[in-house]
Amino acid sequence: MTAPVIRILHEGWADLEVPLPSYETAGAAGADIRANLPPEIREEGLTLQPMERALVPTGLRVEIPAGFEMQIRPRSGLALKHGISLPNTPGTIDSDYRGPLGVLLINLGAAPYTVHHGDRIAQMIVAPVVQARFELADDLSETARGQGGFGSTGRR
């Protein structure tokens, strides 16, 4: 399978020295995304207080091929060490979106956390998309689980 090509455009204000998204190891599923902060806050960074959310800019716009999506996910090290996550994980970037790529972070930790210019803040997964058809039905097929919802399969 040929890897899809994600075309990237820098925002006019972006620091071109901040690396593009990249896979840090040969077996990595996610490419790390970095904060590319506006010039007026590059020195001090962006501080998230506990339970505060912020849209962190990447300075990028992307073109994702039709039939694919980009999923934005938390970085496990930031989550474990500092409680930094994404409130809408995974975030989805559709193939027809051409606006700025921002990463919505939340500080679930007990202490303030500062995102510095160039920090790796999230990871992106490029995945194929299947669009389903939806049709109204008079009934649904029976299964062993039936209508069992949350927790209905028990504890094993």
C-alpha positions as CSV (number, residue, x, y, z in Angstrom):
1,M,0.0,0.0,0.0
2,T,1.3,3.4,-1.0
3,A,1.5,5.9,1.9
4,P,-0.9,8.8,1.5
5,V,0.8,12.2,1.1
6,I,-0.2,15.0,3.5
7,R,0.5,18.3,1.9
8,I,1.4,21.0,4.4
9,L,1.3,24.8,4.2
10,H,2.8,27.1,6.8
11,E,0.7,30.0,8.2
12,G,2.2,33.4,7.3
13,W,3.3,34.1,10.9
14,A,4.6,30.6,11.6
15,D,8.2,29.9,12.6
16,L,9.7,27.8,9.7
17,E,12.4,26.4,12.1
18,V,9.8,24.3,14.0
19,P,10.0,20.8,12.5
20,L,7.1,19.4,10.5
21,P,5.1,16.5,12.0
22,S,7.4,13.4,12.1
23,Y,7.5,9.8,13.1
24,E,10.1,9.5,15.9
25,T,10.7,5.8,15.5
26,A,10.5,3.3,12.6
27,G,7.5,1.6,14.1
28,A,5.6,4.7,15.3
29,A,1.9,4.8,14.3
30,G,1.6,8.5,15.2
31,A,3.6,11.5,13.9
32,D,4.4,14.0,16.6
33,I,2.9,17.5,16.1
34,R,4.7,20.6,17.6
35,A,3.5,23.8,19.1
36,N,4.3,26.8,16.8
37,L,3.4,29.7,19.0
38,P,2.7,33.2,17.6
39,P,5.6,35.6,17.9
40,E,4.1,37.6,20.8
41,I,4.1,34.5,23.2
42,R,7.1,32.5,21.9
43,E,9.4,33.5,24.7
44,E,7.1,32.9,27.7
45,G,5.0,30.0,26.2
46,L,1.4,29.3,26.8
47,T,0.5,28.2,30.4
48,L,-2.5,26.0,31.1
49,Q,-3.8,26.2,34.7
50,P,-5.4,23.0,36.1
51,M,-8.6,22.2,34.2
52,E,-7.9,24.9,31.7
53,R,-8.3,24.3,28.0
54,A,-6.5,26.1,25.1
55,L,-6.3,25.8,21.4
56,V,-2.5,25.5,20.7
57,P,-1.5,26.6,17.2
58,T,0.8,24.5,15.1
59,G,1.3,27.1,12.4
60,L,0.2,24.6,9.8
61,R,-2.6,23.9,7.3
62,V,-3.0,20.5,5.8
63,E,-4.4,18.9,2.7
64,I,-5.5,15.3,3.5
65,P,-6.2,13.1,0.5
66,A,-9.9,12.1,-0.1
67,G,-10.7,8.8,1.6
68,F,-8.5,9.6,4.6
69,E,-8.7,11.5,7.9
70,M,-6.2,12.7,10.4
71,Q,-6.8,11.8,14.1
72,I,-5.2,14.0,16.7
73,R,-4.4,12.1,19.9
74,P,-2.7,12.8,23.2
75,R,1.0,12.0,23.8
76,S,1.2,9.3,26.5
77,G,4.2,10.9,28.2
78,L,2.5,14.3,28.6
79,A,-0.6,12.5,30.0
80,L,1.3,10.4,32.5
81,K,3.8,13.0,33.7
82,H,1.7,16.2,33.6
83,G,-2.0,15.3,33.0
84,I,-2.0,17.0,29.6
85,S,-4.6,15.5,27.3
86,L,-7.2,16.4,24.6
87,P,-10.8,16.9,25.7
88,N,-12.1,15.6,22.4
89,T,-9.7,12.7,21.8
90,P,-9.3,11.7,19.2
91,G,-9.9,14.9,17.3
92,T,-10.7,14.4,13.7
93,I,-9.5,16.5,10.8
94,D,-11.6,15.8,7.7
95,S,-10.1,15.6,4.2
96,D,-12.0,18.7,3.0
97,Y,-10.8,21.0,5.9
98,R,-8.2,23.6,4.9
99,G,-8.1,25.9,7.9
100,P,-5.4,26.2,10.6
101,L,-4.4,23.1,12.4
102,G,-4.7,23.7,16.2
103,V,-4.5,21.2,19.0
104,L,-7.1,21.5,21.8
105,L,-5.2,20.7,25.0
106,I,-6.5,20.4,28.6
107,N,-4.5,20.3,31.8
108,L,-6.0,17.5,33.9
109,G,-3.0,17.7,36.3
110,A,-2.8,19.5,39.7
111,A,-0.1,22.0,38.6
112,P,0.1,24.7,35.9
113,Y,1.8,23.4,32.7
114,T,3.6,25.6,30.2
115,V,3.6,24.7,26.5
116,H,6.9,26.0,25.0
117,H,7.4,27.0,21.4
118,G,8.4,23.9,19.5
119,D,7.2,21.4,22.1
120,R,5.8,18.1,20.9
121,I,2.1,18.4,22.0
122,A,0.2,15.6,20.3
123,Q,0.4,13.0,17.7
124,M,-1.4,12.5,14.4
125,I,-2.6,9.3,12.9
126,V,-3.6,9.2,9.2
127,A,-6.3,6.6,8.7
128,P,-8.6,5.5,5.9
129,V,-12.3,6.5,6.1
130,V,-15.3,4.5,5.1
131,Q,-18.6,6.4,4.8
132,A,-21.6,4.3,5.5
133,R,-25.1,4.6,4.1
134,F,-28.0,5.0,6.5
135,E,-31.4,3.6,6.0
136,L,-34.5,3.3,8.1
137,A,-35.5,-0.2,9.2
138,D,-38.7,-1.8,10.7
139,D,-36.6,-4.0,13.0
140,L,-33.1,-5.0,13.8
141,S,-31.5,-8.5,13.9
142,E,-31.3,-10.3,17.2
143,T,-27.9,-10.9,19.0
144,A,-26.9,-12.7,22.2
145,R,-26.1,-9.3,23.7
146,G,-29.4,-7.7,22.7
147,Q,-30.0,-4.3,24.3
148,G,-27.3,-4.6,27.0
149,G,-25.5,-1.3,27.3
150,F,-22.7,0.1,29.5
151,G,-21.2,-2.7,31.6
152,S,-23.6,-5.3,30.4
153,T,-20.9,-7.8,29.4
154,G,-19.8,-8.2,33.0
155,R,-16.4,-8.2,34.7
156,R,-13.9,-10.9,33.7
